[in-house]
């Protein structure tokens, strides 16, 4: 009987001790969450390994993600996959379809005030360039000749509306010929007066206000959707989608390094993990590794069993 107990008790006791020891060891990875002191003396292994080293753990995971998971090469390979490219194309197609189906009023609903301010600011900034362009256009040689020609036609029409006595008076004084000869000077003064007029604040406000009013009317009172306004058919939409896709993929490919640098993946992941409560970190790790931890516990029991069996065997032969 004693021999049987000698070979039964130590192995099973060793199995229980090994199992419980591993359970406690795994538990000590997470617990206690805070250090424990007795009479001012800190107990060893408190807090647990992960609570004590959480900052280093977070930094290590962040560095690993930045170095191994979110690299420019990996992202480029991902973007080059046909299924990813197809999904991006589909997303762009859905986006453009939603935009083109809306009227201008629906597209800018709730943003009319902001849009009006932007249009007003843009009109004011563009006004000097507009006036310069207009005056340069009027001073072009062919345009001046056209203005002089139309001016002479205008004078001739006026003369035709005068009575006989008035026309005789103008002809006798050769005023009609004088006006015809002075037409280049008249046009030059007209352009100079137009330049002065365009520089006045009142004219600037009037023209920019008219532009803003026209845009607002187009946006608010338009019943057609954007596709109808721009006359975009199915073929045009496909070309638009392809153009946006090419631009997006080119921009993504050329800016991956700068995007990752600006995001700072290491700091982002590290800060996020470090901000998690330890109980949540514990749940996450246990959800992933619960099966492995269970087998570690079982292996501890098996190892304890064989150690107990070895001890019993050694005791039996040495007694």
C-alpha positions in Angstrom: 0.0 0.0 0.0 2.8 2.4 0.9 4.5 1.6 -2.4 1.4 2.4 -4.3 1.0 5.7 -2.5 4.6 6.4 -3.1 4.1 6.2 -6.9 0.6 7.9 -6.9 0.8 10.8 -4.5 4.1 12.6 -5.6 3.2 12.5 -9.4 -0.3 13.9 -8.9 0.9 16.4 -6.3 3.6 17.5 -8.7 1.0 17.8 -11.5 -1.2 20.0 -9.4 1.7 22.1 -8.2 3.0 22.5 -11.8 -0.4 23.4 -13.1 -1.1 25.9 -10.3 2.4 27.4 -10.6 2.0 28.1 -14.3 -1.5 29.6 -13.7 -0.1 31.9 -11.0 2.9 32.8 -13.2 0.7 33.7 -16.2 -1.6 35.6 -13.8 1.4 37.6 -12.5 2.0 38.9 -16.0 -1.0 41.1 -15.5 -1.6 41.3 -11.7 -1.4 43.1 -9.5 -2.1 46.3 -11.4 -0.4 48.4 -8.7 2.6 47.9 -6.5 1.9 46.5 -3.0 3.8 47.7 0.1 3.8 46.1 3.5 5.2 48.3 6.3 6.6 50.6 3.6 8.5 47.7 1.9 7.5 47.0 -1.7 6.7 43.4 -2.4 8.7 41.8 -5.2 7.0 41.3 -8.6 4.4 44.1 -7.9 2.9 45.5 -10.0 2.8 42.7 -12.6 5.2 42.5 -15.5 2.9 44.1 -18.1 1.7 47.0 -15.8 5.3 47.7 -14.8 6.6 47.6 -18.4 3.6 48.9 -20.2 5.4 52.0 -21.6 8.3 49.9 -23.0 5.8 47.4 -24.3 3.8 50.2 -26.1 7.0 51.7 -27.5 8.2 48.2 -28.7 4.9 47.5 -30.4 4.8 50.9 -32.0 8.4 50.5 -33.3 7.5 47.0 -34.6 4.4 48.2 -36.4 6.3 51.1 -38.0 9.3 48.9 -39.0 7.5 45.8 -40.1 3.8 46.4 -40.8 3.3 50.0 -42.1 6.2 50.6 -44.3 6.1 52.5 -47.6 7.0 49.3 -49.5 4.2 47.3 -47.9 1.7 50.0 -48.6 2.8 50.3 -52.2 2.5 46.6 -52.7 -1.0 46.7 -51.1 -2.1 49.6 -53.4 -0.7 47.7 -56.4 -2.9 44.7 -55.8 -5.7 44.4 -58.4 -8.5 43.9 -55.8 -7.4 47.0 -53.9 -7.3 49.1 -57.0 -10.7 47.8 -58.0 -12.2 48.7 -54.7 -10.6 52.2 -54.9 -12.1 52.6 -58.4 -15.5 51.5 -57.1 -15.3 54.0 -54.2 -14.4 56.8 -56.5 -17.3 55.9 -58.9 -19.8 55.9 -56.0 -18.5 59.2 -54.8 -18.7 60.9 -58.2 -22.2 59.4 -58.8 -23.5 60.9 -55.6 -22.0 64.3 -56.4 -23.3 64.4 -60.0 -26.8 63.4 -58.9 -27.1 66.5 -56.7 -28.1 70.0 -57.7 -25.7 72.8 -56.8 -28.1 73.9 -54.0 -28.1 70.4 -52.6 -24.3 70.1 -52.9 -23.7 73.3 -51.0 -26.7 73.0 -48.6 -25.9 74.6 -45.3 -22.7 76.1 -46.7 -24.2 78.9 -48.8 -22.8 81.6 -46.5 -19.4 80.2 -46.5 -19.5 79.7 -50.3 -20.7 83.3 -50.8 -17.8 84.6 -48.7 -15.3 82.5 -50.6 -16.8 83.7 -53.9 -16.6 87.3 -52.7 -13.0 87.0 -51.6 -12.0 85.3 -54.8 -13.8 87.9 -56.9 -12.0 90.7 -55.0 -8.6 89.0 -55.4 -9.2 88.4 -59.1 -10.5 91.9 -59.8 -7.1 93.6 -60.4 -6.1 90.9 -62.9 -9.6 91.1 -64.5 -9.3 94.9 -65.0 -5.7 94.6 -66.4 -6.8 91.9 -68.8 -9.8 93.9 -69.9 -7.8 97.0 -70.6 -5.0 95.1 -72.4 -7.7 93.5 -74.5 -9.2 97.0 -75.4 -5.7 98.3 -76.2 -4.9 95.5 -78.7 -4.4 96.9 -82.2 -7.1 94.9 -83.8 -9.6 95.7 -81.0 -8.8 99.4 -81.2 -9.4 99.4 -85.0 -12.7 97.6 -84.4 -13.7 100.2 -81.8 -12.8 103.0 -84.1 -14.8 101.4 -86.9 -17.8 100.9 -84.7 -17.4 104.5 -83.5 -17.6 105.9 -87.0 -20.6 103.7 -87.7 -22.2 105.0 -84.6 -21.5 108.7 -85.6 -22.9 108.0 -89.1 -26.1 106.6 -87.6 -26.4 109.7 -85.4 -26.0 112.0 -88.3 -28.7 110.1 -90.2 -31.1 110.9 -87.4 -30.5 114.7 -87.6 -32.7 116.9 -89.7 -31.5 118.6 -92.9 -30.6 121.9 -91.3 -28.5 120.1 -88.6 -26.7 118.0 -91.1 -26.0 121.0 -93.3 -24.6 122.9 -90.3 -22.3 120.0 -89.3 -21.2 119.5 -92.9 -20.5 123.1 -93.5 -18.3 123.3 -90.4 -16.8 120.0 -91.3 -17.5 118.8 -87.8 -18.4 115.4 -89.2 -15.0 115.0 -90.8 -13.3 116.3 -87.6 -15.0 113.7 -85.5 -14.1 110.9 -88.0 -10.5 112.0 -87.9 -10.4 112.3 -84.1 -11.9 108.9 -83.6 -8.5 107.2 -82.5 -8.1 110.0 -79.9 -11.8 109.5 -78.8 -11.2 105.8 -78.4 -8.0 106.4 -76.4 -9.8 108.7 -74.1 -12.7 106.3 -73.8 -10.2 103.5 -72.7 -8.5 105.9 -70.3 -11.9 106.8 -68.8 -12.8 103.2 -68.6 -9.5 102.5 -66.7 -10.3 105.2 -64.2 -13.8 104.0 -63.8 -12.7 100.4 -63.2 -10.3 101.6 -60.4 -13.0 103.3 -58.4 -14.2 101.4 -55.3 -17.8 101.8 -56.2 -17.3 100.1 -59.6 -15.3 97.3 -57.9 -18.1 96.7 -55.4 -20.7 96.7 -58.1 -19.0 94.3 -60.4 -17.9 91.9 -57.6 -21.3 92.0 -56.1 -22.9 91.2 -59.5 -20.6 88.2 -59.8 -21.5 86.9 -56.3 -25.2 87.4 -57.0 -25.0 85.5 -60.2 -23.2 82.6 -58.6 -25.6 82.5 -55.7 -28.5 82.5 -58.1 -27.0 79.6 -60.1 -26.5 77.7 -56.9 -29.7 78.4 -55.1 -32.2 78.5 -58.0 -30.8 75.7 -60.2 -33.1 72.7 -60.5 -30.9 70.6 -62.7 -28.3 68.2 -61.2 -24.6 68.8 -61.8 -24.4 66.0 -64.4 -27.1 67.7 -66.5 -25.6 71.2 -66.1 -22.2 70.0 -67.2 -23.7 67.6 -69.8 -21.8 64.6 -68.4 -22.9 61.3 -69.8 -21.9 57.8 -68.9 -18.7 57.9 -71.0 -17.7 61.2 -69.5 -18.2 59.9 -66.0 -16.0 56.9 -66.7 -13.3 59.3 -68.0 -13.7 61.4 -64.9 -13.5 58.4 -62.6 -10.4 57.2 -64.4 -8.8 60.6 -64.1 -9.5 60.9 -60.4 -8.3 57.4 -59.8 -5.0 58.0 -61.6 -4.4 61.3 -59.8 -5.3 59.7 -56.4 -3.0 56.7 -56.9 -0.1 58.9 -58.2 -0.5 61.2 -55.2 -0.7 58.3 -52.8 2.4 56.7 -54.3 4.5 59.8 -54.2 3.4 61.0 -50.8 3.4 57.7 -48.8 6.7 58.5 -47.1 5.7 62.0 -46.1 2.2 60.8 -45.0 3.7 58.1 -42.7 6.2 60.6 -41.4 3.5 63.2 -40.6 1.4 60.5 -39.0 4.3 59.1 -36.9 3.0 55.6 -36.8 5.3 54.6 -33.9 4.1 57.4 -31.7 0.5 56.9 -32.7 0.5 53.1 -31.9 2.6 53.6 -28.7 0.4 56.4 -27.4 -2.8 54.4 -28.1 -1.6 51.2 -26.4 -0.2 53.2 -23.5 -3.5 54.9 -23.0 -5.5 51.7 -22.7 -6.5 50.4 -19.3 -4.5 47.4 -18.2 -7.7 45.4 -17.7 -8.5 46.0 -21.4 -4.9 45.1 -22.4 -5.3 41.9 -20.3 -8.6 41.0 -22.1 -7.0 41.7 -25.5 -4.0 39.4 -24.8 -6.1 36.7 -23.2 -8.6 36.8 -26.2 -5.7 36.2 -28.5 -3.6 33.8 -26.4 -6.1 32.0 -24.1 -5.6 28.7 -25.9 -1.8 28.9 -25.7 -1.9 29.9 -22.0 -4.2 26.9 -21.3 -1.7 24.6 -22.9 1.1 26.2 -20.9 -0.9 25.4 -17.7 -1.4 21.8 -18.9 2.2 21.4 -19.8 3.1 22.6 -16.3 0.8 19.9 -14.8 2.4 17.3 -17.1 5.9 18.4 -16.3 5.0 18.4 -12.5 3.6 14.9 -12.9 6.8 13.5 -14.4 9.0 15.3 -11.8 6.9 13.8 -9.0 7.1 10.4 -10.7 10.9 10.7 -11.0 11.1 11.8 -7.4 9.0 8.8 -6.3 11.1 6.4 -8.4 14.3 7.9 -7.0 13.0 7.6 -3.4 11.9 4.0 -4.0 15.3 2.9 -5.1 17.3 4.9 -2.6 15.4 3.8 0.6 
